[in-house]
Amino acid sequence: MRTQVGIVGAGPAGLTLARLLEVAGIESVVIENRDRDYVERRIRAGVLEQGTVELLREAGVAERLDREGIVHHGIHLQFDGERHHVPLSELADGRSITIYGQTEVVKALIAARLASGLPLLFEVDGVSVHDLDTERPRIRFAHEGAQLELECDAIAGCDGFHGVCRPSIPSGVLRSFEREYPFGWLGILAQVAPSIDELVYAHHESGFALLSLRSPELSRYYVQCRPDEDIGEWSDERIWEELQLRTGLAGWTLDEGPILEKGVTGMRSFVAEPMRYGRLYLAGDAAHIVPPTGAKGLNLAVSDVRILAEALVAWYSTGSTTGLDGYSDACLRRIWRAEHFSWWMTSMLHKLGDDPFDAQLQLSQLRYVTSSYAAARSLAENYVGLTTL
Ligand SMILES: Cc1cc2nc3c(=O)[nH]c(=O)nc-3n(C[C@H](O)[C@H](O)[C@H](O)COP(=O)(O)OP(=O)(O)OC[C@H]3O[C@@H](n4cnc5c(N)ncnc54)[C@H](O)[C@@H]3O)c2cc1C
């Protein structure tokens, strides 16, 4: 088999790249080791930056997003028993965020790919990448009992944090930066109308909580927990009790409903650079991870592949390698900004330990971002996505 761009991984990064290349008339083959149902049901991100929405629209896969996505112009920060509104759009030159599940973005991209009759192979096995520093890199894998080899001009490693592409780069090439946090998030999807009009980030002496949503009927709520928390120890009653405690306010009620899904996610910051080795280009979670507090992971994945698609289009149309040569640096500027913002939001809002000094610093910072125009604007422009990087 032969193609122009071989794409490993059908998450948001791989599928968006495939779509952008299709629009530009560049061939690709996408391979994914899970089945379609699994990929479409994996509940993760839910906050899209305006730039992400605009790109999906330009790629012709935002018809349902435009109908069902919920545009928000602000968030709330809650601390010391009070809820403060941060008017994102007012602070960030009219830009907004859209609440729309990653599952729905992925479903639209898969449907578009299959409707175009282009190759997207699910349930592949034993994926390995070869000859990365040559002009003919290859991907080997098994599919439906056959052992296959795909010869490419370039390979996009969009296979997430635990994929095979990043570890296939020879040792000594990559430099990794990493931070693990001593806490995680216990997240629920509940069948109840959200009790909030905009996201609530709550700082509380028992730990952080986040009130988010997926639709007018589905709420997505989180509480800070241990990274190795046993979900079996959290009955639905205990989860609601903890949410009520951490987000409660006089005169406001958190409505409860059946919990459809619950799970624990660890928190990590990670960057591997450069994001290129020979003809292998890493994109999305394959190259970097952020803790979800800043809502940046999916948006970064989309921003990487936008830059990669533009560089590939320039290469195929003019032979220029300038974009490809600058790919890693161009992505990393935005990635490190998002790494800082996500770390900062995480550090400001989570219970870091039992040291009261830490808690006082957090409260001081929270008072500052909710009372100073300059501090609030800085939060807002990072949250909605910087346009200057
Ligand atoms: C609980 C949670 C909440 C989050 N909330 C937000 C949020 O609000 N906003 C936000 O922007 N981001 C959020 N994120 C992060 C976001 O979900 C990820 O950053 C995003 O999924 C990255 O997309 P990706 O395509 O790079 O990687 P992935 O989504 O991980 O996709 C990689 C794909 O590659 C496949 N794969 C892996 N190995 C192989 C292999 N060997 N061969 C073939 N295929 C392979 C995987 O099965 C997967 O389908 C959240 C994440 C979690 C876990």
The ligand as a Tripos MOL2 file, in Angstrom:
@<TRIPOS>MOLECULE
LIG
   53    58     1     0     0
SMALL
NO_CHARGES

@<TRIPOS>ATOM
      1 C1        -11.1940   13.6490   31.5380 C.3       1 LIG1
      2 C2        -10.6000   14.5070   30.4510 C.ar      1 LIG1
      3 C3        -11.1270   15.7740   30.2500 C.ar      1 LIG1
      4 C4        -10.5950   16.6000   29.2530 C.ar      1 LIG1
      5 N1        -11.1510   17.8430   29.0710 N.ar      1 LIG1
      6 C5        -10.6820   18.6360   28.0760 C.ar      1 LIG1
      7 C6        -11.3030   19.9050   27.7900 C.ar      1 LIG1
      8 O1        -12.2550   20.3450   28.4340 O.2       1 LIG1
      9 N2        -10.8140   20.6400   26.7360 N.ar      1 LIG1
     10 C7         -9.7610   20.1930   26.0020 C.ar      1 LIG1
     11 O2         -9.3640   20.8830   25.0590 O.2       1 LIG1
     12 N3         -9.1660   18.9860   26.2330 N.ar      1 LIG1
     13 C8         -9.5930   18.1850   27.2480 C.ar      1 LIG1
     14 N4         -9.0190   16.9540   27.4620 N.ar      1 LIG1
     15 C9         -7.9010   16.5070   26.6250 C.3       1 LIG1
     16 C10        -8.3290   15.9570   25.2680 C.3       1 LIG1
     17 O3         -9.3150   14.9740   25.4410 O.3       1 LIG1
     18 C11        -7.0940   15.3790   24.5470 C.3       1 LIG1
     19 O4         -6.0700   16.3410   24.5750 O.3       1 LIG1
     20 C12        -7.4210   14.9920   23.0900 C.3       1 LIG1
     21 O5         -8.1690   13.7990   23.0570 O.3       1 LIG1
     22 C13        -6.1230   14.8060   22.2730 C.3       1 LIG1
     23 O6         -6.4190   14.3060   20.9980 O.3       1 LIG1
     24 P1         -5.3890   13.3990   20.2180 P.3       1 LIG1
     25 O7         -6.0400   13.0530   18.9400 O.co2     1 LIG1
     26 O8         -4.0720   14.0290   20.2250 O.co2     1 LIG1
     27 O9         -5.2000   12.1040   21.1220 O.3       1 LIG1
     28 P2         -6.2530   10.9730   21.5060 P.3       1 LIG1
     29 O10        -7.6070   11.5260   21.6730 O.co2     1 LIG1
     30 O11        -5.6440   10.2310   22.6510 O.co2     1 LIG1
     31 O12        -6.2900   10.0300   20.2330 O.3       1 LIG1
     32 C14        -5.2470    9.1450   19.9080 C.3       1 LIG1
     33 C15        -5.8100    7.9770   19.1370 C.3       1 LIG1
     34 O13        -4.7540    7.1060   18.7630 O.3       1 LIG1
     35 C16        -5.1600    5.7650   18.9950 C.3       1 LIG1
     36 N5         -3.9560    4.9540   19.1470 N.ar      1 LIG1
     37 C17        -3.1470    4.8300   20.2350 C.ar      1 LIG1
     38 N6         -2.1370    3.9980   19.9820 N.ar      1 LIG1
     39 C18        -2.2950    3.5750   18.7070 C.ar      1 LIG1
     40 C19        -1.5690    2.6960   17.8780 C.ar      1 LIG1
     41 N7         -0.4840    2.0740   18.3310 N.pl3     1 LIG1
     42 N8         -2.0050    2.4850   16.6360 N.ar      1 LIG1
     43 C20        -3.1150    3.1060   16.1780 C.ar      1 LIG1
     44 N9         -3.8590    3.9440   16.9140 N.ar      1 LIG1
     45 C21        -3.4430    4.1810   18.1650 C.ar      1 LIG1
     46 C22        -6.0220    5.8640   20.2410 C.3       1 LIG1
     47 O14        -6.8940    4.7510   20.3750 O.3       1 LIG1
     48 C23        -6.7840    7.1560   19.9740 C.3       1 LIG1
     49 O15        -7.9570    6.9570   19.2510 O.3       1 LIG1
     50 C24        -9.5220   16.1140   28.4400 C.ar      1 LIG1
     51 C25        -8.9970   14.8460   28.6460 C.ar      1 LIG1
     52 C26        -9.5210   14.0310   29.6450 C.ar      1 LIG1
     53 C27        -8.9220   12.6640   29.8280 C.3       1 LIG1
@<TRIPOS>BOND
     1     1     2 1
     2     2     3 ar
     3     2    52 ar
     4     3     4 ar
     5     4     5 ar
     6     4    50 ar
     7     5     6 ar
     8     6     7 ar
     9     6    13 1
    10     7     8 2
    11     7     9 ar
    12     9    10 ar
    13    10    11 2
    14    10    12 ar
    15    12    13 ar
    16    13    14 ar
    17    14    15 1
    18    14    50 ar
    19    15    16 1
    20    16    17 1
    21    16    18 1
    22    18    19 1
    23    18    20 1
    24    20    21 1
    25    20    22 1
    26    22    23 1
    27    23    24 1
    28    24    25 2
    29    24    26 1
    30    24    27 1
    31    27    28 1
    32    28    29 2
    33    28    30 1
    34    28    31 1
    35    31    32 1
    36    32    33 1
    37    33    34 1
    38    33    48 1
    39    34    35 1
    40    35    36 1
    41    35    46 1
    42    36    37 ar
    43    36    45 ar
    44    37    38 ar
    45    38    39 ar
    46    39    40 ar
    47    39    45 ar
    48    40    41 1
    49    40    42 ar
    50    42    43 ar
    51    43    44 ar
    52    44    45 ar
    53    46    47 1
    54    46    48 1
    55    48    49 1
    56    50    51 ar
    57    51    52 ar
    58    52    53 1
@<TRIPOS>SUBSTRUCTURE
     1 LIG1         1 GROUP 0 **** ****
